[in-house]
Amino acid sequence: MTEVWPGRPFPLGPTWDGEGTNFSLFSRNAERVELCLFDECDEERRIELRHVTAHNWHCYLPGVGPGTRYGYRVHGPYDPEQGHRFNPHKLLIDPYAKGIEGAVQWDRANTLPYVPDADNPDADLELDEEDSASAIPKSLVLDTGFDWEGDRPPGHAWSEMVIYEAHVKGFTKLNPSVPEHLRGTYAGLASDEAIAHLRDLGVTAVELLPIHHIADESFLADKGLTNYWGYSSIGYLSPHALYAAGGSGHEALREFKGMVKALHRAGIEVILDVVYNHTAEGNHLGPMLSFKGVDNASYYRLVPDDLRHYMDFTGTGNSLNPVQPSVLRLIMDSLRYWVTECHVDGFRFDLASALARELYDVDRLSAFFDTIHQDPILSQVKLIAEPWDVGPGGYQVGNFPVLWSEWNGIYRDTVRDFWRGEANVGDFAARLTGSSDLYDEDGRDPFASINFITAHDGFTLRDLVSYNVKHNEANLEDNKDGTDDNRSWNCGAEGPTDDRSIIELRLRQQRNFLATLMLSIGTPMLLGGDEFGRSQGGNNNAWCQDSEISWFHWDYGQTGKDLYAFTKRLIALRRGHAAFRRTNFLAGRDLEGSGVPDAWWFRPDGRRMTQKDWNREDGHIVGVFLNGEELREVDAHGRPIDDDSFLLLFNAHYEDVDFRLPEERFGRLWCTEISTYDPAEEVGARSFKARDSVTVPSRSMLVLRRDT
């Protein structure tokens, strides 16, 4: 007989103290709660929680410790029309579990809380009494202790950041230099071989696709697919077990911490992509895995006059309800846990507009933002929003509060359009210089703009210049999934080609995008694999492709090596020059007494751009002078920072263009720094005097540095 003590209501979840474990579960509307313990043979022992404090059901079990497998059964009304879906026949994952075993076994038992009706597929009103325990991953009691060996976060300033977006599994799954048993795991990403690539490239942070424990959708399992991207969270305090080298939830937490420690030692920060806007339980017809059975009416946003259905701002069937204080507490407890216990450096919030909705409208002063801004821990880490959701008014680029940076989708679209000849230079210039129109008025700086050309969602960079349309047949949705708004250009042939001129143009376009990204003011984010030309075969929605479509191929040949060398050179140029990492928006005038403005835009004839020039729809050619003596910045000791000055010459036209360099007051002598047309050209290989004519080949970019 297990001895049961009352225990404590806080902290929520399992807490092992060396002698026993305290369990606590929030449910405002439950009538009874049973804690279910499972032995190694899956024999179940149920313990009723008789003590309730502030809607937290709790107990303490002496002698129960790490390795214990458990779940919950929660009793209450099954009344979907009133928002309640309690069903004690369905075992539930603890929302606060620090470890979860693995995948849902959809074929073992019915995880739906209702009886499916083939004649009425929308029916969900009859309670299903089949036990789901054999299908549900068990929550785990863990020893969360870890020897951090004095680990300290790198603490890079935003001005130093170069973000690398990657997937834990896909990054190393096919890397032959990583030990085979570690490929595709946290330990694989922590390996010397993987970290050497990141350090050599020069990035300062990895932004990891979701690592919170994932539950694949059942319809994917039926198709033999999985939710590879992982935007299907079911455990907000548990690292996904299947990314552990041993495939065990017991090992995942320790291995994840080891990965963070190894990356920190290399000076690389860890940013987690987090999904607090919805869960893996889907809509009213979805499975019961955790939250839906613990307290559906509290955890989810329900339609006010139709409580059977969910508000869906995410396109996944449900939306989590941070307006409910205990749900907001779960989000905050999760965030603090990853920072304090796992030492992560920041977060990218998926569909962050959904979190900002108090009821329907997006509210910049919602409880979610207020709580983060007041938190002494979370207000100090890097906070990045994906500033949109699929609900009304959900596109909120530029509207998040101070302390937040945003994925700048307007930057992505404009730069893509410019290099395919479909954006005017005025729009392009605004994005190149930090998007002050979006971020300046509310007190944010240029690093509020996370600049990116490609991300996990959409084409890779190589595919962006190789395909006009998506090719998502492998997703088994008749190529109907994924966006049709790619703003891509295949350069003359769809997909692979032997035409040398098209191949060369595609490589040049990739270099144009990379150079624009790394030399734009703001925070650059590079999609992992773009540095060597990774392709997904034209699949722009590889969310369900845990396969070679998504995994990085490291045998990328000479063209990949050349592109990698060029990308590495660009990152070094950015990190070596404050002129490209300005912390202030450009003013277009002399503020520091250098005699020339901090930035000056000019036409191919070397004359200043006019209003007419800015608004020309066929304007695909522009030059800009960036003054390194007008940074208005100081170093850590308060000393003024000066840098070299640069000319950036852009030609997105299909013909070569001769640029006349500006007059002598901007610089008497200029030398070549980097060319996207001739990536092998050495620094200083050519020099030009003021007012000299410089040819910039079609669809290319030339960077000149002032020599005197």
C-alpha positions as CSV (number, residue, x, y, z in Angstrom):
1,M,0.0,0.0,0.0
2,T,1.4,3.4,-1.1
3,E,1.6,5.9,1.7
4,V,-0.1,9.2,0.7
5,W,0.5,12.5,2.3
6,P,-1.4,15.8,1.6
7,G,1.5,17.4,-0.1
8,R,1.6,21.0,-1.4
9,P,-0.3,22.9,-4.2
10,F,2.9,24.5,-5.5
11,P,5.0,24.0,-7.5
12,L,2.7,22.4,-10.1
13,G,3.9,19.1,-11.6
14,P,6.1,16.5,-10.0
15,T,8.8,17.7,-7.5
16,W,11.2,15.1,-6.2
17,D,13.0,16.2,-3.0
18,G,15.3,13.3,-2.4
19,E,12.9,11.3,-0.2
20,G,9.6,11.4,-2.2
21,T,7.7,13.3,-4.8
22,N,5.0,16.0,-4.6
23,F,2.4,15.9,-7.3
24,S,0.1,18.9,-8.2
25,L,-2.3,19.4,-11.0
26,F,-4.5,22.4,-11.8
27,S,-8.1,21.8,-12.7
28,R,-10.8,24.4,-11.9
29,N,-13.8,22.3,-13.0
30,A,-12.8,18.8,-12.1
31,E,-14.9,16.8,-9.6
32,R,-12.3,14.1,-8.8
33,V,-8.6,13.5,-9.8
34,E,-6.7,10.2,-9.8
35,L,-2.9,10.0,-10.0
36,C,-2.0,6.8,-11.9
37,L,1.3,5.1,-11.4
38,F,2.6,2.5,-13.9
39,D,5.3,-0.1,-13.2
40,E,7.6,-1.6,-15.8
41,C,4.9,-4.0,-16.9
42,D,2.4,-1.2,-17.4
43,E,0.4,-2.3,-14.4
44,E,-1.6,0.7,-13.1
45,R,-2.1,1.8,-9.5
46,R,-4.5,4.7,-8.9
47,I,-4.3,7.2,-6.1
48,E,-7.1,9.6,-5.5
49,L,-6.0,13.2,-4.8
50,R,-8.2,14.4,-1.9
51,H,-6.5,17.7,-1.2
52,V,-7.4,20.8,-3.3
53,T,-5.9,24.2,-2.8
54,A,-6.7,27.1,-5.3
55,H,-7.9,24.6,-7.8
56,N,-4.6,22.6,-7.5
57,W,-5.1,18.9,-6.7
58,H,-2.1,17.6,-4.8
59,C,-0.4,14.9,-2.8
60,Y,3.0,13.7,-1.6
61,L,4.2,10.1,-2.1
62,P,7.1,9.1,0.2
63,G,9.6,6.8,-1.5
64,V,8.4,7.7,-5.0
65,G,11.2,9.2,-7.1
66,P,13.0,9.4,-10.4
67,G,12.0,6.9,-13.0
68,T,8.4,6.8,-11.9
69,R,5.9,6.7,-14.8
70,Y,2.6,8.3,-14.2
71,G,-0.5,10.0,-15.7
72,Y,-3.8,11.4,-14.6
73,R,-7.5,10.5,-14.9
74,V,-9.8,13.5,-14.3
75,H,-13.5,13.1,-13.4
76,G,-16.2,15.6,-14.2
77,P,-19.0,16.2,-16.6
78,Y,-18.7,15.2,-20.2
79,D,-20.9,18.0,-21.6
80,P,-19.2,19.5,-24.7
81,E,-22.1,22.0,-25.2
82,Q,-21.1,23.5,-21.9
83,G,-17.4,23.4,-22.7
84,H,-16.6,20.4,-20.4
85,R,-15.0,17.2,-21.8
86,F,-14.0,15.2,-18.8
87,N,-13.5,11.5,-19.4
88,P,-11.7,9.4,-16.8
89,H,-11.3,6.5,-19.3
90,K,-8.7,8.5,-21.0
91,L,-5.2,8.7,-19.4
92,L,-3.8,12.2,-19.5
93,I,-0.3,13.6,-19.8
94,D,0.7,16.0,-16.9
95,P,0.9,19.5,-18.4
96,Y,3.8,20.2,-16.0
97,A,5.7,16.9,-16.7
98,K,9.5,17.4,-17.0
99,G,9.8,14.3,-19.0
100,I,7.5,12.3,-21.3
101,E,8.1,8.9,-22.7
102,G,7.7,9.2,-26.5
103,A,5.0,9.0,-29.2
104,V,1.3,8.5,-29.0
105,Q,0.5,4.9,-30.2
106,W,-2.6,5.7,-32.2
107,D,-3.2,2.1,-33.2
108,R,-3.4,0.7,-29.7
109,A,-6.5,2.4,-28.3
110,N,-9.1,5.1,-29.1
111,T,-7.8,8.4,-27.8
112,L,-11.0,10.3,-28.7
113,P,-13.1,11.1,-25.7
114,Y,-16.3,10.5,-27.7
115,V,-17.7,7.7,-29.7
116,P,-17.1,8.3,-33.4
117,D,-20.2,8.2,-35.6
118,A,-19.5,7.2,-39.2
119,D,-22.9,8.6,-40.2
120,N,-22.3,11.9,-38.5
121,P,-18.6,12.7,-38.6
122,D,-19.2,15.9,-36.6
123,A,-20.8,14.1,-33.6
124,D,-18.8,14.3,-30.4
125,L,-21.5,14.2,-27.7
126,E,-21.5,10.5,-26.6
127,L,-18.8,9.6,-24.1
128,D,-16.4,6.8,-25.1
129,E,-15.5,4.3,-22.4
130,E,-12.4,2.6,-24.0
131,D,-9.3,3.0,-21.9
132,S,-6.6,4.9,-23.7
133,A,-3.7,4.1,-21.3
134,S,-1.9,1.8,-23.7
135,A,-1.7,4.5,-26.4
136,I,-0.7,7.5,-24.2
137,P,2.9,8.3,-23.4
138,K,3.6,8.3,-19.7
139,S,4.8,11.3,-17.8
140,L,8.0,10.9,-15.9
141,V,9.4,11.9,-12.5
142,L,13.0,13.0,-13.1
143,D,16.0,14.0,-11.2
144,T,16.5,17.4,-12.7
145,G,20.0,18.0,-11.2
146,F,22.8,18.7,-13.6
147,D,26.4,19.8,-13.4
148,W,26.6,23.0,-15.4
149,E,30.3,23.4,-14.6
150,G,30.1,27.1,-14.3
151,D,28.1,27.6,-17.5
152,R,27.4,31.2,-18.3
153,P,25.3,32.4,-21.2
154,P,27.3,34.1,-24.0
155,G,25.2,37.2,-23.5
156,H,25.7,38.6,-27.1
157,A,24.3,42.0,-27.7
158,W,21.7,42.3,-30.4
159,S,24.3,44.1,-32.5
160,E,26.4,41.0,-32.5
161,M,23.7,38.6,-33.4
162,V,23.7,36.3,-36.5
163,I,20.9,33.8,-36.0
164,Y,21.0,30.3,-37.6
165,E,17.6,28.6,-37.8
166,A,17.8,24.8,-37.7
167,H,16.1,21.6,-36.7
168,V,17.7,19.4,-34.0
169,K,17.2,16.2,-36.0
170,G,17.6,17.4,-39.5
171,F,20.9,19.3,-38.9
172,T,23.0,16.2,-38.1
173,K,20.9,13.2,-39.3
174,L,23.0,12.7,-42.4
175,N,26.3,14.3,-41.3
176,P,28.9,11.6,-41.7
177,S,31.4,13.4,-39.5
178,V,29.0,13.1,-36.5
179,P,29.2,9.7,-34.7
180,E,26.4,7.6,-36.1
181,H,24.6,6.9,-32.8
182,L,24.4,10.6,-32.2
183,R,23.1,11.8,-35.5
184,G,19.7,13.6,-35.3
185,T,19.9,14.2,-31.5
186,Y,20.6,16.8,-28.9
187,A,24.0,15.1,-28.4
188,G,24.6,15.2,-32.2
189,L,24.1,19.0,-32.2
190,A,26.4,19.2,-29.2
191,S,29.1,17.2,-31.0
192,D,32.5,18.8,-31.8
193,E,31.8,18.2,-35.5
194,A,28.4,20.0,-35.5
195,I,29.6,22.9,-33.4
196,A,32.7,23.3,-35.6
197,H,30.5,24.1,-38.5
198,L,28.6,26.7,-36.6
199,R,31.7,28.3,-35.2
200,D,33.5,28.3,-38.5
201,L,30.5,29.9,-40.3
202,G,30.5,32.6,-37.6
203,V,26.9,32.5,-36.4
204,T,26.2,33.6,-32.8
205,A,23.0,31.8,-32.0
206,V,21.0,28.8,-33.1
207,E,17.2,29.1,-33.2
208,L,15.8,25.6,-32.9
209,L,12.5,24.5,-34.3
210,P,10.2,23.3,-31.4
211,I,11.8,20.9,-28.9
212,H,8.8,20.8,-26.5
213,H,7.4,17.3,-26.5
214,I,5.5,16.7,-29.7
215,A,2.4,14.6,-30.4
216,D,2.0,13.8,-34.1
217,E,-1.5,14.1,-35.6
218,S,-3.2,10.7,-36.1
219,F,-3.9,11.5,-39.8
220,L,-0.2,11.8,-40.3
221,A,0.4,8.4,-38.7
222,D,-2.2,6.9,-41.1
223,K,-0.1,8.3,-44.0
224,G,3.2,7.2,-42.6
225,L,4.2,10.8,-42.0
226,T,5.1,12.7,-38.9
227,N,5.0,16.3,-37.7
228,Y,8.6,17.0,-38.4
229,W,8.6,20.7,-37.6
230,G,7.1,20.0,-34.2
231,Y,4.5,22.7,-34.1
232,S,2.3,20.3,-32.2
233,S,3.3,20.6,-28.5
234,I,1.8,18.5,-25.7
235,G,4.4,19.1,-23.0
236,Y,5.7,22.6,-22.4
237,L,8.3,21.7,-19.8
238,S,9.6,18.5,-21.4
239,P,12.2,18.2,-24.2
240,H,11.0,15.9,-27.0
241,A,12.1,12.4,-26.0
242,L,12.8,11.2,-29.6
243,Y,15.6,13.7,-30.0
244,A,17.5,12.0,-27.3
245,A,20.3,9.7,-28.4
246,G,18.7,6.9,-26.4
247,G,15.2,7.8,-27.5
248,S,14.1,8.0,-23.9
249,G,12.3,10.7,-21.9
250,H,14.5,9.9,-19.0
251,E,17.6,10.9,-21.0
252,A,16.2,13.8,-22.9
253,L,16.4,16.5,-20.3
254,R,20.0,15.8,-19.3
255,E,21.0,15.5,-23.0
256,F,19.3,18.8,-23.8
257,K,21.2,20.6,-21.0
258,G,24.4,19.1,-22.2
259,M,23.7,20.5,-25.7
260,V,23.1,24.0,-24.3
261,K,26.3,23.8,-22.2
262,A,28.4,22.7,-25.3
263,L,27.0,25.5,-27.5
264,H,27.6,28.1,-24.8
265,R,31.2,26.9,-24.5
266,A,31.5,27.7,-28.2
267,G,30.0,31.2,-27.7
268,I,26.7,30.2,-29.4
269,E,23.4,31.1,-27.8
270,V,20.3,28.9,-27.9
271,I,16.9,30.3,-28.9
272,L,13.9,28.0,-28.7
273,D,10.9,28.3,-31.1
274,V,8.0,27.9,-28.7
275,V,4.3,27.1,-29.5
276,Y,2.1,28.5,-26.7
277,N,-0.7,29.4,-29.1
278,H,-2.2,26.0,-29.5
279,T,-1.7,22.3,-28.5
280,A,-1.6,18.9,-30.3
281,E,-5.2,18.1,-29.3
282,G,-6.8,19.7,-32.4
283,N,-10.5,20.9,-32.6
284,H,-13.6,19.5,-31.0
285,L,-13.1,16.3,-32.9
286,G,-9.5,15.9,-31.9
287,P,-7.9,13.4,-29.4
288,M,-7.8,13.7,-25.7
289,L,-4.1,13.7,-24.6
290,S,-3.8,16.2,-21.8
291,F,-5.3,19.7,-21.5
292,K,-8.7,18.8,-23.0
293,G,-9.3,16.2,-20.3
294,V,-7.7,18.1,-17.4
295,D,-9.9,21.1,-17.9
296,N,-11.1,21.9,-21.4
297,A,-13.0,25.1,-20.4
298,S,-10.0,26.6,-18.7
299,Y,-7.1,25.7,-21.0
300,Y,-8.8,26.6,-24.4
301,R,-10.5,29.6,-25.9
302,L,-14.0,28.5,-26.6
303,V,-16.5,30.3,-28.8
304,P,-18.5,32.4,-26.3
305,D,-22.0,31.5,-27.6
306,D,-21.0,28.0,-28.7
307,L,-18.8,26.4,-26.1
308,R,-18.6,23.1,-28.0
309,H,-16.3,24.7,-30.5
310,Y,-12.9,26.4,-30.2
311,M,-11.7,29.8,-31.2
312,D,-9.1,29.0,-33.8
313,F,-6.6,31.8,-34.4
314,T,-3.9,29.3,-35.4
315,G,-5.3,27.2,-38.2
316,T,-4.8,24.0,-36.1
317,G,-8.2,23.7,-34.5
318,N,-7.7,25.3,-31.1
319,S,-6.1,28.2,-29.3
320,L,-4.7,28.1,-25.9
321,N,-6.3,30.5,-23.4
322,P,-3.7,32.8,-21.8
323,V,-6.5,35.0,-20.5
324,Q,-7.1,32.4,-17.8
325,P,-4.6,33.1,-15.0
326,S,-3.6,29.5,-14.5
327,V,-2.9,29.0,-18.2
328,L,-0.9,32.2,-18.3
329,R,1.0,30.8,-15.3
330,L,1.7,27.6,-17.2
331,I,3.3,29.6,-20.0
332,M,5.3,31.7,-17.7
333,D,6.4,28.7,-15.6
334,S,7.5,27.0,-18.8
335,L,9.5,30.0,-20.0
336,R,11.2,30.5,-16.7
337,Y,12.0,26.8,-16.4
338,W,13.8,26.8,-19.8
339,V,15.8,29.9,-18.8
340,T,16.7,29.1,-15.2
341,E,16.9,25.3,-15.3
342,C,18.0,24.8,-18.9
343,H,20.0,28.0,-19.5
344,V,18.4,28.9,-22.8
345,D,19.0,32.4,-24.1
346,G,15.7,33.4,-25.6
347,F,12.5,32.4,-27.4
348,R,10.9,32.8,-30.8
349,F,7.1,32.8,-30.2
350,D,5.1,31.0,-33.0
351,L,2.0,32.9,-34.1
352,A,2.6,35.4,-31.3
353,S,-0.4,37.5,-32.2
354,A,-2.6,34.7,-30.9
355,L,-1.0,35.2,-27.5
356,A,-1.8,38.9,-27.6
357,R,-5.5,38.5,-28.0
358,E,-7.5,39.4,-24.9
359,L,-10.7,38.4,-26.5
360,Y,-10.7,38.8,-30.3
361,D,-8.6,41.9,-31.0
362,V,-4.8,41.8,-30.8
363,D,-3.9,43.9,-27.8
364,R,-0.3,45.1,-27.4
365,L,-0.9,45.6,-23.7
366,S,-2.4,42.1,-23.1
367,A,-1.7,40.2,-19.8
368,F,0.8,38.1,-21.6
369,F,3.1,41.0,-22.5
370,D,2.6,42.8,-19.2
371,T,3.6,39.7,-17.3
372,I,6.7,39.1,-19.3
373,H,7.8,42.8,-19.1
374,Q,7.5,42.7,-15.3
375,D,9.3,39.4,-14.9
376,P,12.9,39.9,-13.7
377,I,14.1,36.8,-15.6
378,L,12.1,36.8,-18.9
379,S,12.4,40.5,-19.5
380,Q,16.2,40.0,-19.8
381,V,16.3,37.3,-22.4
382,K,15.9,37.6,-26.2
383,L,12.2,37.8,-27.2
384,I,11.2,37.3,-30.8
385,A,7.7,37.3,-32.2
386,E,6.3,35.7,-35.3
387,P,4.0,38.8,-35.5
388,W,0.9,37.2,-37.1
389,D,-1.7,34.5,-36.7
390,V,-4.6,33.4,-39.0
391,G,-7.4,35.3,-37.1
392,P,-8.9,38.7,-38.0
393,G,-6.3,41.5,-37.7
394,G,-3.6,39.0,-36.9
395,Y,-0.9,40.5,-39.1
396,Q,0.9,42.7,-36.7
397,V,4.4,43.3,-38.1
398,G,5.8,46.4,-36.4
399,N,3.2,46.5,-33.6
400,F,4.8,44.5,-30.8
401,P,6.0,46.4,-27.7
402,V,9.5,47.3,-26.6
403,L,11.8,44.5,-25.6
404,W,10.5,42.5,-28.5
405,S,12.0,41.8,-31.9
406,E,9.9,40.5,-34.8
407,W,10.3,38.3,-37.8
408,N,10.0,41.0,-40.4
409,G,7.8,39.4,-43.1
410,I,7.8,42.7,-45.0
411,Y,11.6,42.6,-45.3
412,R,11.4,39.0,-46.7
413,D,8.8,39.9,-49.3
414,T,10.4,43.1,-50.4
415,V,13.9,41.7,-50.8
416,R,12.6,38.7,-52.7
417,D,10.6,41.0,-55.0
418,F,13.6,43.4,-55.5
419,W,16.0,40.7,-56.8
420,R,13.4,39.3,-59.1
421,G,12.7,42.8,-60.5
422,E,9.3,43.4,-58.9
423,A,9.9,45.9,-56.1
424,N,10.8,49.6,-56.3
425,V,14.0,50.9,-54.8
426,G,12.1,53.0,-52.2
427,D,10.6,49.9,-50.6
428,F,13.9,48.1,-50.8
429,A,15.8,50.9,-49.2
430,A,13.4,51.0,-46.2
431,R,14.1,47.3,-45.5
432,L,17.8,47.5,-46.1
433,T,18.2,50.2,-43.5
434,G,16.3,48.6,-40.6
435,S,12.6,49.3,-41.4
436,S,12.5,52.5,-39.4
437,D,8.9,53.0,-40.6
438,L,7.9,50.0,-38.6
439,Y,10.1,50.3,-35.4
440,D,11.3,53.8,-34.8
441,E,8.3,55.6,-33.6
442,D,7.6,53.4,-30.6
443,G,11.1,53.5,-29.2
444,R,12.6,50.3,-30.6
445,D,15.9,50.1,-32.4
446,P,16.9,48.5,-35.7
447,F,17.5,45.1,-34.1
448,A,13.8,44.8,-33.5
449,S,13.7,43.7,-37.2
450,I,14.7,40.1,-37.6
451,N,15.7,40.2,-41.2
452,F,15.3,36.9,-43.2
453,I,14.9,35.8,-46.8
454,T,14.0,32.2,-46.1
455,A,12.9,30.2,-43.1
456,H,11.7,26.7,-42.3
457,D,8.3,27.6,-43.6
458,G,8.7,28.0,-47.4
459,F,11.3,27.5,-50.0
460,T,15.0,27.1,-49.1
461,L,17.2,29.8,-50.7
462,R,18.3,27.4,-53.5
463,D,14.7,26.5,-54.2
464,L,13.7,30.2,-54.2
465,V,15.8,30.7,-57.3
466,S,15.0,27.3,-58.8
467,Y,11.2,27.0,-58.7
468,N,8.3,29.2,-59.7
469,V,5.7,27.0,-58.0
470,K,5.6,24.6,-55.1
471,H,6.2,20.9,-55.5
472,N,4.7,19.3,-52.4
473,E,3.5,16.0,-53.7
474,A,5.4,14.1,-51.1
475,N,3.0,15.6,-48.4
476,L,0.2,13.5,-49.9
477,E,-2.3,16.4,-50.1
478,D,-2.4,16.6,-54.0
479,N,0.0,19.6,-53.8
480,K,-2.8,21.7,-52.3
481,D,-0.9,22.5,-49.1
482,G,1.7,25.3,-48.7
483,T,1.5,28.9,-49.9
484,D,1.3,29.9,-53.5
485,D,2.7,33.3,-52.7
486,N,6.4,32.4,-53.0
487,R,7.7,35.5,-54.7
488,S,10.3,33.2,-56.3
489,W,11.9,33.1,-59.8
490,N,13.3,29.9,-61.3
491,C,15.7,31.9,-63.5
492,G,14.5,30.3,-66.7
493,A,13.8,26.6,-65.9
494,E,11.7,24.8,-63.3
495,G,13.9,22.7,-61.0
496,P,17.1,21.0,-61.9
497,T,18.8,21.9,-65.2
498,D,22.0,21.4,-67.1
499,D,21.9,24.9,-68.6
500,R,25.1,26.5,-67.4
501,S,23.9,30.0,-67.8
502,I,20.8,29.3,-65.6
503,I,23.0,27.5,-63.0
504,E,25.3,30.5,-62.8
505,L,22.4,33.0,-62.5
506,R,20.9,30.9,-59.7
507,L,24.2,30.9,-57.8
508,R,24.5,34.7,-58.3
509,Q,21.0,35.3,-57.1
510,Q,21.7,33.2,-54.0
511,R,24.7,35.4,-53.3
512,N,22.6,38.5,-53.9
513,F,20.2,37.4,-51.3
514,L,22.9,36.4,-48.8
515,A,24.8,39.7,-49.3
516,T,21.7,41.8,-48.9
517,L,20.7,39.9,-45.7
518,M,24.1,40.1,-44.0
519,L,24.7,43.8,-44.9
520,S,21.2,45.0,-44.0
521,I,20.7,47.0,-40.8
522,G,18.8,44.8,-38.2
523,T,19.3,41.3,-37.0
524,P,20.0,38.7,-39.8
525,M,18.6,35.2,-39.6
526,L,20.0,32.5,-41.9
527,L,18.0,29.4,-42.7
528,G,20.3,26.5,-41.9
529,G,21.6,24.9,-45.0
530,D,21.3,28.0,-47.2
531,E,25.0,28.6,-46.6
532,F,25.7,25.6,-48.9
533,G,22.6,25.5,-51.1
534,R,20.4,23.0,-49.5
535,S,17.3,22.0,-51.5
536,Q,14.0,20.4,-50.6
537,G,13.2,19.7,-54.2
538,G,10.7,22.5,-54.4
539,N,8.7,21.5,-51.3
540,N,7.7,24.7,-49.6
541,N,5.8,23.1,-46.7
542,A,8.0,20.2,-45.5
543,W,6.3,20.2,-42.1
544,C,5.6,16.5,-42.3
545,Q,8.8,15.4,-44.0
546,D,11.0,13.6,-41.4
547,S,13.0,12.4,-44.4
548,E,15.9,13.3,-46.7
549,I,13.6,16.0,-48.1
550,S,14.2,18.0,-44.9
551,W,17.5,16.6,-43.6
552,F,20.7,18.4,-44.4
553,H,22.8,16.8,-47.0
554,W,26.5,17.4,-46.3
555,D,27.9,16.1,-49.6
556,Y,27.2,19.4,-51.3
557,G,30.0,19.5,-53.8
558,Q,32.2,22.3,-55.0
559,T,29.4,24.8,-55.7
560,G,28.2,24.3,-52.1
561,K,31.7,24.8,-50.8
562,D,32.1,28.0,-52.8
563,L,28.7,29.3,-51.5
564,Y,29.7,28.3,-48.0
565,A,32.9,30.3,-48.3
566,F,31.1,33.3,-49.6
567,T,28.5,33.2,-46.8
568,K,31.3,32.9,-44.2
569,R,33.0,35.9,-45.7
570,L,29.8,37.9,-45.6
571,I,29.2,37.1,-41.9
572,A,32.8,38.1,-41.1
573,L,32.3,41.3,-43.0
574,R,29.2,42.1,-41.0
575,R,30.7,41.1,-37.6
576,G,33.8,43.1,-38.4
577,H,32.2,46.4,-39.2
578,A,29.8,48.4,-37.1
579,A,28.6,50.3,-40.2
580,F,26.4,47.3,-40.8
581,R,25.4,46.8,-37.2
582,R,24.1,50.2,-36.3
583,T,22.1,50.6,-33.1
584,N,20.5,53.8,-34.4
585,F,18.3,54.4,-37.4
586,L,19.8,56.4,-40.2
587,A,19.0,60.1,-40.3
588,G,20.2,61.0,-43.8
589,R,22.2,64.0,-42.6
590,D,25.4,64.9,-40.8
591,L,25.0,64.5,-37.1
592,E,28.6,63.9,-35.9
593,G,30.4,66.6,-37.8
594,S,32.0,64.3,-40.5
595,G,30.9,66.7,-43.2
596,V,28.7,64.2,-45.0
597,P,25.4,62.4,-44.0
598,D,25.3,59.1,-42.3
599,A,23.7,57.7,-45.4
600,W,23.3,59.1,-49.0
601,W,21.4,57.3,-51.8
602,F,22.4,57.9,-55.4
603,R,21.5,57.0,-59.0
604,P,23.8,55.4,-61.5
605,D,25.0,58.8,-62.6
606,G,26.3,59.5,-59.1
607,R,23.6,62.1,-58.3
608,R,21.3,62.1,-55.3
609,M,18.0,60.1,-55.6
610,T,15.0,62.3,-56.2
611,Q,11.4,61.6,-55.1
612,K,10.6,60.6,-58.7
613,D,13.5,58.1,-58.6
614,W,12.3,56.6,-55.4
615,N,8.8,55.9,-56.7
616,R,9.6,54.5,-60.1
617,E,8.1,51.1,-60.5
618,D,10.8,50.0,-62.9
619,G,13.6,51.2,-60.5
620,H,15.8,48.2,-59.9
621,I,19.2,50.1,-59.6
622,V,20.4,52.1,-56.6
623,G,23.6,52.9,-54.7
624,V,24.0,53.9,-51.1
625,F,26.9,55.5,-49.1
626,L,27.1,54.3,-45.5
627,N,29.2,56.6,-43.4
628,G,31.3,54.8,-40.8
629,E,32.1,58.1,-39.0
630,E,28.4,58.8,-38.3
631,L,27.5,55.9,-36.1
632,R,26.5,57.8,-33.0
633,E,27.6,54.9,-30.8
634,V,30.0,54.3,-28.0
635,D,31.8,51.2,-26.8
636,A,31.5,49.6,-23.3
637,H,33.8,52.2,-21.9
638,G,31.9,55.1,-23.4
639,R,34.4,55.8,-26.2
640,P,33.0,56.8,-29.6
641,I,32.9,54.1,-32.3
642,D,34.1,54.8,-35.8
643,D,34.3,52.4,-38.7
644,D,35.1,52.3,-42.4
645,S,32.7,53.8,-44.9
646,F,31.1,51.8,-47.7
647,L,29.4,52.1,-51.0
648,L,26.8,49.4,-51.8
649,L,25.8,49.3,-55.5
650,F,22.7,47.2,-56.4
651,N,21.7,46.2,-59.9
652,A,18.6,44.0,-60.0
653,H,18.2,44.8,-63.7
654,Y,18.8,42.3,-66.5
655,E,21.5,44.4,-68.1
656,D,24.8,45.6,-66.9
657,V,24.9,49.1,-65.4
658,D,27.7,51.7,-65.1
659,F,27.7,53.5,-61.8
660,R,29.4,56.9,-61.5
661,L,30.9,57.1,-58.0
662,P,29.9,60.0,-55.8
663,E,32.0,63.2,-55.6
664,E,35.2,63.4,-53.7
665,R,33.6,64.7,-50.4
666,F,32.3,61.1,-49.9
667,G,35.7,59.6,-50.5
668,R,38.7,60.1,-52.8
669,L,39.6,56.4,-53.3
670,W,37.5,53.2,-53.1
671,C,38.5,49.6,-53.2
672,T,36.5,46.4,-53.9
673,E,35.3,44.5,-50.8
674,I,33.0,41.9,-52.2
675,S,31.2,41.2,-55.5
676,T,28.3,38.8,-55.9
677,Y,29.2,38.5,-59.6
678,D,32.7,37.5,-58.9
679,P,32.7,35.9,-55.4
680,A,36.4,34.9,-55.7
681,E,37.6,38.4,-56.2
682,E,40.0,39.3,-53.4
683,V,39.5,42.3,-51.2
684,G,41.2,45.4,-52.7
685,A,41.7,43.7,-56.1
686,R,40.4,46.9,-57.8
687,S,40.4,50.5,-56.8
688,F,38.5,53.5,-58.1
689,K,38.6,57.2,-57.6
690,A,35.7,59.6,-56.9
691,R,33.5,60.0,-60.0
692,D,35.0,57.0,-61.7
693,S,32.7,54.8,-63.7
694,V,32.2,51.3,-62.2
695,T,30.4,48.5,-64.1
696,V,28.0,46.4,-62.0
697,P,27.0,43.4,-64.0
698,S,23.3,42.4,-64.4
699,R,21.6,41.1,-61.3
700,S,24.6,41.6,-59.0
701,M,25.8,43.7,-56.1
702,L,29.2,45.3,-55.5
703,V,30.5,46.5,-52.2
704,L,33.3,49.1,-52.1
705,R,35.2,50.3,-49.0
706,R,36.6,53.8,-48.7
707,D,40.4,53.5,-48.8
708,T,41.2,57.2,-48.1
